[in-house]
């Protein structure tokens, strides 16, 4: 009986630690907002070329766990991507999530009327390699949309 109780407590402890580790592995919405604010400040202080290069650096200052910054222009061209360099330089207006949502097109439309906004869609998490719900926070800076999303 004591062995069974100890084993059950040990399993509970391991499950709790795994849950805490998993929660810490994911970035929060507040951290996504902070990352965008940091990227916008860097952009304004260092200029477009230097900022886009740093944002696209997968080992750089704008990547933290599953958080990474992206930059689009108002035509849907990806100018920087902290997790997928293959998207940089491409027009992604026709990109759809697994539910068929044209999320880049929606992002650009929102950016035309709002200085900042949240957007929900589904996207591949670079850490888990799974399609997961994601909330993207974006700010418009001149003709650019700077964003960072938190996987839910």
C-alpha positions as CSV (number, residue, x, y, z in Angstrom):
1,X,0.0,0.0,0.0
2,X,2.8,2.4,0.9
3,X,4.6,1.6,-2.3
4,X,1.5,2.3,-4.4
5,X,1.0,5.6,-2.6
6,X,4.6,6.6,-3.2
7,X,4.4,5.6,-6.8
8,X,1.2,7.6,-7.3
9,X,2.8,10.6,-5.7
10,X,5.9,10.3,-7.8
11,X,3.8,10.1,-11.0
12,X,1.9,13.2,-9.9
13,X,5.1,15.1,-9.3
14,X,6.5,14.1,-12.7
15,X,3.2,15.1,-14.4
16,X,3.2,18.5,-12.6
17,X,6.8,19.2,-13.5
18,X,6.2,18.2,-17.2
19,X,3.2,20.6,-17.3
20,X,5.2,23.4,-15.8
21,X,8.1,22.8,-18.2
22,X,5.7,22.8,-21.1
23,X,4.0,26.0,-20.0
24,X,7.4,27.7,-19.7
25,X,8.3,26.5,-23.2
26,X,5.5,28.4,-24.8
27,X,5.5,32.2,-25.0
28,X,2.6,34.2,-23.7
29,X,0.5,36.9,-25.4
30,X,2.2,39.5,-23.1
31,X,5.6,38.3,-24.2
32,X,4.5,38.5,-27.9
33,X,3.5,42.1,-27.4
34,X,6.8,42.9,-25.7
35,X,8.7,41.3,-28.5
36,X,6.8,43.4,-31.1
37,X,7.5,46.6,-29.1
38,X,11.2,45.6,-28.9
39,X,11.4,45.0,-32.7
40,X,9.6,48.3,-33.5
41,X,12.1,50.2,-31.2
42,X,15.0,48.3,-32.9
43,X,13.6,49.2,-36.4
44,X,13.3,52.9,-35.5
45,X,16.7,53.0,-33.9
46,X,18.7,51.0,-36.5
47,X,16.9,51.4,-39.8
48,X,15.0,49.0,-42.0
49,X,17.8,46.9,-43.5
50,X,19.6,46.2,-40.2
51,X,16.3,45.4,-38.4
52,X,15.0,43.1,-41.1
53,X,18.3,41.2,-41.1
54,X,18.2,40.8,-37.3
55,X,14.5,39.8,-37.2
56,X,15.3,37.1,-39.8
57,X,18.2,35.7,-37.7
58,X,16.8,32.5,-36.2
59,X,19.5,32.7,-33.4
60,X,19.0,36.5,-32.9
61,X,17.4,38.7,-30.4
62,X,13.9,38.4,-31.8
63,X,13.5,34.6,-31.3
64,X,12.6,33.2,-27.9
65,X,11.2,29.6,-27.6
66,X,8.2,29.5,-29.9
67,X,8.0,33.3,-30.2
68,X,9.5,35.0,-33.3
69,X,8.9,38.2,-35.1
70,X,7.7,38.6,-38.7
71,X,7.5,41.6,-40.9
72,X,5.2,42.1,-43.9
73,X,4.7,45.1,-46.2
74,X,1.2,46.2,-47.1
75,X,1.2,44.1,-50.3
76,X,1.6,40.9,-48.3
77,X,5.3,40.4,-49.0
78,X,7.2,38.8,-46.2
79,X,10.2,40.9,-45.5
80,X,11.5,39.2,-42.4
81,X,10.7,35.9,-40.6
82,X,12.4,34.7,-37.4
83,X,11.4,31.0,-37.9
84,X,11.3,30.4,-41.6
85,X,13.8,32.1,-44.0
86,X,12.0,30.4,-47.0
87,X,9.1,32.8,-46.6
88,X,11.3,35.9,-46.8
89,X,10.9,37.7,-50.2
90,X,7.7,36.0,-51.1
91,X,4.2,37.4,-51.5
92,X,2.1,35.4,-49.1
93,X,-1.3,37.0,-49.7
94,X,-2.8,33.7,-50.9
95,X,-1.4,31.7,-48.0
96,X,-4.2,29.9,-46.1
97,X,-4.3,28.2,-42.7
98,X,-5.7,24.6,-42.5
99,X,-9.2,26.0,-42.1
100,X,-8.9,27.9,-45.4
101,X,-8.4,31.3,-43.8
102,X,-6.4,33.7,-45.9
103,X,-4.6,35.0,-42.8
104,X,-2.0,37.2,-44.6
105,X,-4.7,38.9,-46.7
106,X,-6.7,39.5,-43.5
107,X,-3.6,40.8,-41.7
108,X,-2.9,43.3,-44.5
109,X,-6.6,44.4,-44.5
110,X,-6.5,44.9,-40.7
111,X,-3.2,46.8,-41.0
112,X,-4.8,49.3,-43.4
113,X,-7.3,50.5,-40.8
114,X,-5.6,49.7,-37.4
115,X,-2.3,50.8,-35.9
116,X,-2.2,47.6,-33.8
117,X,-4.4,44.5,-33.7
118,X,-4.7,40.8,-32.7
119,X,-5.4,38.1,-35.3
120,X,-6.3,34.5,-34.7
121,X,-5.5,31.7,-37.1
122,X,-3.7,28.3,-37.2
123,X,0.0,27.8,-38.0
124,X,2.8,25.3,-37.7
125,X,4.6,25.6,-34.4
126,X,8.4,25.5,-35.1
127,X,9.0,23.7,-31.8
128,X,6.3,21.0,-31.9
129,X,6.0,20.8,-35.7
130,X,2.2,20.6,-35.1
131,X,-0.5,22.9,-36.5
132,X,-1.7,24.9,-33.5
133,X,-4.1,27.8,-32.9
134,X,-2.1,31.1,-32.8
135,X,-2.9,34.7,-31.8
136,X,-0.7,37.2,-33.6
137,X,-0.2,40.7,-32.3
138,X,0.8,43.2,-35.0
139,X,1.7,46.9,-35.1
140,X,1.8,49.0,-38.2
141,X,5.0,51.1,-38.6
142,X,4.8,53.3,-41.7
143,X,4.3,50.8,-44.5
144,X,5.3,47.7,-42.5
145,X,3.4,45.3,-40.3
146,X,5.5,43.9,-37.4
147,X,4.1,41.0,-35.6
148,X,4.7,38.2,-33.1
149,X,2.3,35.4,-32.2
150,X,1.7,33.2,-29.2
151,X,0.6,29.6,-29.8
152,X,-2.3,28.7,-27.6
